[in-house]
Structure formats: C-alpha cells, structure tokens
C-alpha cells in the first residue's frame, strides 16, 4: 500500500493550493481517505474527510476523490498562516474517522507554508 502526497508549497495568505494523494495497493473504492496536518510542536489533527471538515477549515477546504485515478484531493482556499503544517493523507477501510490512530495507511506528508 502506498499513499503519495503532492502539491504543497509556499503561498501567501489568502492564496490557494490543491493537494493530491495518489493511492495504490488497495481497492480505492472500498477505502476512505482522510486528511490530517501537523504543525511544529503540535499533535497531528484531523482536517477533512468525505464525511466532514474540521471547524477551522470549514468553508475554505474541499475534499474530493477521483476513483478512476485512485487519487484524493484537498482544495485549500483562503489560506491563513495558521494553516502552515505538514499535511498527510491517510486511508482506512470503508469509513472515515477523525482519529489519526485509526488509520493504518499514511503518506509521507507534504509541507504547506502560508506567509502573512
């Protein structure tokens, strides 16, 4: 199983980025993908899944999937400096959860830095 994130980078506040999570080695349609992030000195936190969003990103971030490409996306708009973190995608069978320790499969992470 492999999850590979891409699309991170440096952006000014108010800007946008789209993260991708390419998934291989499992049946994509039967697995649920969640997005998490971890800022320096902080614990990993839930960001988004198909079932919902963290309050801090609601209305600004949108998750989507392309089953044909076995890829999940996280569109991030109106970015704020507090969104700066390493972003991870994770997969678990069938259903999403906001608890990172319940996801067995993880990508390597992609850095998102938002300057003020």
C-alpha positions in Angstrom: 0.0 0.0 0.0 1.3 3.4 -0.9 0.0 6.9 -0.5 1.9 9.7 -2.1 1.0 13.4 -1.4 2.0 16.2 -3.6 1.0 19.8 -4.2 2.4 21.5 -1.1 4.4 24.7 -1.2 4.8 28.3 -0.1 1.8 30.6 -0.6 0.7 34.0 0.7 -2.2 34.4 3.0 -5.4 34.4 1.0 -4.0 32.1 -1.6 -4.9 28.6 -2.7 -3.3 25.2 -3.0 -4.5 21.8 -4.1 -3.0 18.8 -2.5 -3.2 15.4 -4.2 -3.0 11.9 -2.6 -2.2 9.1 -5.1 -3.2 5.8 -3.6 -2.0 2.4 -4.8 -2.0 -1.2 -3.5 -5.6 -1.2 -2.2 -9.1 -1.2 -3.6 -9.6 2.6 -3.7 -13.4 2.4 -3.8 -13.6 0.5 -0.5 -11.2 2.7 1.4 -11.9 6.0 3.0 -9.3 8.8 2.8 -8.8 11.4 5.5 -6.6 14.5 5.5 -4.6 15.5 8.6 -2.0 18.1 9.4 0.7 18.5 12.0 2.3 21.9 12.8 5.6 22.1 14.7 5.2 21.3 18.4 1.6 20.2 17.9 -0.2 17.0 17.6 -1.5 15.6 14.4 -5.0 16.9 13.8 -7.9 16.0 11.6 -8.6 18.3 8.7 -11.1 16.8 6.3 -12.8 13.6 5.1 -15.7 13.0 2.8 -17.9 13.0 5.9 -16.9 16.4 7.2 -14.3 19.0 8.0 -12.6 20.5 11.0 -14.2 23.7 12.1 -11.0 25.6 11.4 -11.2 24.8 7.7 -14.9 24.5 7.1 -15.9 26.7 4.1 -12.3 27.1 2.9 -11.2 23.5 2.2 -12.9 20.9 0.0 -12.1 17.2 -0.3 -12.7 15.2 -3.4 -11.8 11.9 -5.0 -11.3 10.5 -8.4 -11.8 6.8 -8.4 -10.5 6.3 -11.9 -7.2 7.9 -10.9 -7.3 6.4 -7.3 -6.5 9.9 -6.1 -7.9 12.1 -3.4 -7.6 15.9 -3.4 -7.7 18.6 -0.9 -8.5 22.0 -2.3 -7.4 24.7 0.1 -8.7 28.3 -0.4 -8.3 31.5 1.6 -5.3 30.1 3.3 -4.1 31.5 6.6 -0.7 31.5 8.3 -2.2 29.1 10.9 -2.8 26.6 8.2 1.0 26.1 8.0 1.8 22.5 8.7 2.8 19.2 7.1 -0.3 17.7 5.5 -0.9 14.0 5.4 -3.4 11.8 3.7 -4.4 8.5 5.3 -6.6 5.6 4.4 -8.7 3.1 6.3 -11.2 0.5 5.2 -14.7 1.8 4.4 -15.4 4.6 6.9 -13.7 7.7 7.9 -12.9 8.9 11.4 -11.3 12.0 12.9 -8.8 9.9 15.0 -5.4 9.5 13.3 -4.5 6.4 15.2 -7.4 4.6 13.5 -5.8 4.9 10.1 -3.4 2.1 9.2 -2.0 3.7 6.0 -0.3 7.0 5.7 1.5 9.1 3.1 4.9 10.8 3.8 3.4 14.3 4.1 3.7 17.5 2.1 4.7 20.8 3.6 2.3 23.7 3.3 3.6 27.1 4.4 1.4 30.2 4.4 3.1 33.5 4.7 1.5 36.6 6.2 
